[in-house]
Every structure is written in structure tokens, then in C-alpha cells.
Amino acid sequence: MQIAKADCFKVDGDAKKAVWRKIKEIVFRDAVTGKTIEKNQAKAKMLWSDEGLFLLWIVEDGHIWGTYRKDDDPIYKEEVVEIFIGAGKDVPKDYFEFQFSPLGVKFDAKISNPTGSRHDKEFEVDVGWNCEGLKFVQKTISRRHPELPPATPERSDGGRGDSGSIHTESILLAGRWITEAFIPWQSIGVKSVKSGDIFRANLFRIDGYPKQNSFQAWQPTFQDPPNFHVPEKFGYIESVK
């Protein structure tokens, strides 16, 4: 997939700003079967600049919820959007993982996966690694869920801004949540990027309340139980002007 170049812009969680309007959406499919998602669809967009990679996830969600509050908490046990990315066109043995929950919590890690299997003893996740210069903002556009009692307050927005403040709590709402993020190239070991450069990556979404029941991907991994750490299934991203 080719992604267009843009000048740097402010990460503010606005999915309707001009820079995103003409960018084609990536529509997620079921990660296990490859089938079209019938309910709670996730979509994404990507752009690149000389400084880094811009991402936008737009998620329809029947239950927007979460309980983890601290960065690098195991948010992958609840619901998140994710990207795995490594430089070069070959199947990556080392790559980076980024996850974002609807409560504005991020999980970032450096992955070593030399055999391509998360079940191998050589598979390592360095949660202590932090992406310097990472920016992300999340917004939640919600409506009252029919399962909620009348006294439960509604929330019109939420997420995390550059200040790192979290504006939501554990919630059970229906609606849409948006994650906009910026990943600096240098923080993932890339000195510079030019038109025609190739990356291997995959984008994901985990959904479900009270238990996970939907695993979506840009490039399905076709593994059951669901497994995202399948670098041979990562798609190709080419930077173009």
C-alpha cells in the first residue's frame, strides 16, 4: 500500500481536518477468517512526513470501555487499536508495537521475534522501551448504551492530549472513538525516509465487552486463537510523494 507525504501537522484527534480528507481508508477485516466485519467496524488512515508516521484510527464501538489507567498496563486484555511496524521489505525479525486504549493509555514495546513465532522461547517483548517523541490524542463520541441505567452520565469526549492527562474513566458507552498518533522515525531506528522506501506493518483492533470477541486486522493473520505477532503476514507500506 502506498501512503502519501504530508507536511507536519498538529496531532489533535480531529479526524475531519483537511489533511485527512483525501486519504483512502484502510478497512479492517476479521483477523482470523479474513471476512468482512459486520458490526463495530474499525478503519484507519496513514500519512508520512520527513519527521515521522501519522496514523488515524476510527472505531465504531457498541461498548467503549476500559479499566487500565497506566502506560504499559496490559491494555491488550481489553480493547485497543494497534500498529506493528518494522523498516525494510523483508519479513522483520525486530519490530515495534504500539497500542492505544479508549481511556488514553498507551502501550509501546520493542519486539524481537527471530523465528516469527510468539510461542518460541526467543520471542521477547521489551516493555521498558519507550518511544521518544510519540504523540497521540483520543476522542470519544458516545451515546447512551441501552444497558446503562438512567443515572449514568454520558461523556461527549475523552482521551489523552499532549499533556498526558486522562479525561475518561471506566465506561460502558456506545459510539465512536478516534485515535490520532505520530511516531517519529528516529525513535524506531530510522534515520530518514524518502519516497519509495518500504516498511512492513500491520494494523489491528481488539473489541469486546465484557470479554474480547472481535479481532480485526488490516492484513488478517488467519490464526485461531487470534495471534497478531505473525510478521510474515505484515503488509507492505511504501512512502510516496
N, C-alpha and C positions, 0 to 999 in steps of 0.2 A: 504494500500500500504506500502510495506517495503522500507525503504531508508537506504543506506549503510553509513558506517562510513568512515571518511577521516581525515587525519592529517590537521591541519590548513594550509591554503594556502592564497596567496595574492589575494585580490579582485581587478581585473584589467580589467574586461569586455571582457576577451579573452574566447570565447565560445569553442575554439578548443584545449585548453590546455589539457594535458593528464588526469588530474583528472576527467574531464567531459566525456571523450570519451566513456567509457564503461557504462555510466549511461543511463538507459532507459528513453526515453522522455515521458512526460505526454502530451497527445494530447487533446486540449480543444475542447469542443462541444458547440453548441448553448445553452445558459443558460436557455432560455425559453422553447425550444422544445426538447432539447436533441439530435438534429440532427447533422450530420457531417457538419463541416464548409467547404464550397466550395471555399471561397475566403478570403484572408487575415488571414490565419491560425496562431494561437498562440500555442506555445509549451513551456514546462518548464522542468527543472530537479531540483532535491534536493539531498543534502548530509548533514550529521550531523557530528559534532565533539564534543569533551568534552566541548568546549567553546561556541558553538552556531550552528545555522542552516544556511547552504549555499543554495542560490537559484539562478537559471538561467532561465530567460525568453528569448525566441527567437520569434520575432514577424514579420510576413510578413505584409506589410502595403502599400496600394495604395496611401495614403496621410499621410505622417508623419508630424504632426503639433502640435502646442500648443501656448498659449499666456500667461499663468500664469508663473510668474518668482520667486515667493517667497515660501519657505517651508510652508506647511499647507494652501496654497491657495486651492480653490475648484477645484483641477485638475480633479476630478471625473466628472466634467461637460464637459470635452474634451476627451482625450484618455489617458489611463493608463494601467499598469499591477498592479495586487494586490494580496495580501495574507491576509486572516483572519486566526488566529491561537489561540488555547487555549489548555492548558495542560489537560491530562486525557482522558479517553474513553467516558465519559458521554457527553451528549449534553451540550455545555458550555453556562453558563449564563453571563460569563465575558470572553472577548477575546480581541485580539489586531488586529488592522488593519494597513496595510502598503500599500501605493500606490506610484507608480513612473511614472512620465510622460516622454515622449521622450526629453523634454528640460532639464532633470536632476533635476526636482523639486520633492521633496518627501512630502508625507502626512502621518503622523503617529498619531494614536489615540488609546485610551483605551476605549473599548466598554462595556457598561452594558446593557444587553438585557435579563432581568429576565423572560419575558414571551415568548421570541422567536419571537416577532413581533416588527419591527421598527416603527410601527404605534401606539404602546402602549405608554401611557404617561410616563411610567417608562423607556423607551428606552433613553439612554444617550450616547453621544459621547464626550469624553474628548479630545479635540484637543490640549489642553495645555500640555498634556503628550508628552514627547519626549523620544525616545528610545536611552538611553545612549550606546555608542559603536557601533551604527548602521553604516555599511559601504555599499556603493553602487557605482557602476561605470556603465555608459551607453555609448554605441557606436552606431552610426547610419551609416549604409552602404546604401547610397542612389544613385539613378539615376534620371535624369531629368524627371519630370512628363510631359506628353504631354500637359497639360493645362497651363504650365508655359510659359511665354514669353521668348524669347531667351536671354534677358539681365539678367535674374535671375541667380545669382551664385549658383553653386552646392556645396554641402557640403559632404565631404567624411567621416567625423566622428563628433561625438558630444557627449555631456553628462556631467557628473559631476564626478570628481575624489575625492580623499580623501581631497583635499584642499578646496572643496566646490565650486570651480569656475564653471561657466556655459559657455559652448563654442558654444551654438547654439542660434538662435533667432526664431521668429515665422517663420515656414517653410511650404512649400507645396511640398513635395517630395515623390517619391515612392521608396520603397526599403525594408530594414530590419533594425530593431533596437533591441538591446540586452541590457538587464539589468541583472547585476550580483550583488547580495546582500548578506550581512552577518548580521544575527540578533543574538546578544548574549543571551544565555539562561537566565542569571541573570536579564537582562533588562525586560524580560517578566515574571518575578516572578518564574523562575525555578532554583533551587539551583544546580542541577546536573542532568545528563541524562545518563542512562545505556542502554545496549542492551535489547530490549523488552518493553521499555517504549512506551506509546501510547499518541498521540496528535490528536485533532480534528482540521481540517483545510480545507480551500478551496482556490483555485487559480482562478483568473479571468483576463479578458482582456476586456476593453471597446474601441471600434473603431468607426470611422465615421467622415466624413467631408462633408459639414460644420456642420452637425448635427450627433449625435450618431445614428448609425443604426446597430451596431453589439455588442452583449453582449455574451461573451464566458466564459466558466467555466470548471474546471476540473470535478466538480460534479454539473450538472445542477440543478437549484432550481425550475424550471418549474413554475415560476410565471410571469404573464404579467399584468401590466407593470413590466419590469425586476426589480428584487429585490435580492441583494446578501446577505442581512442580514437575512439569514434563517439557523440558526445554526444546526437545525435538519438534514439538508442536507449536512453538513460538512463531508468530508471523514475522514477515519482513516489513520494516519501515524504512522508506527511502526519503531523505531530505531533498526537496526540490525548491527552486525559487518561484 
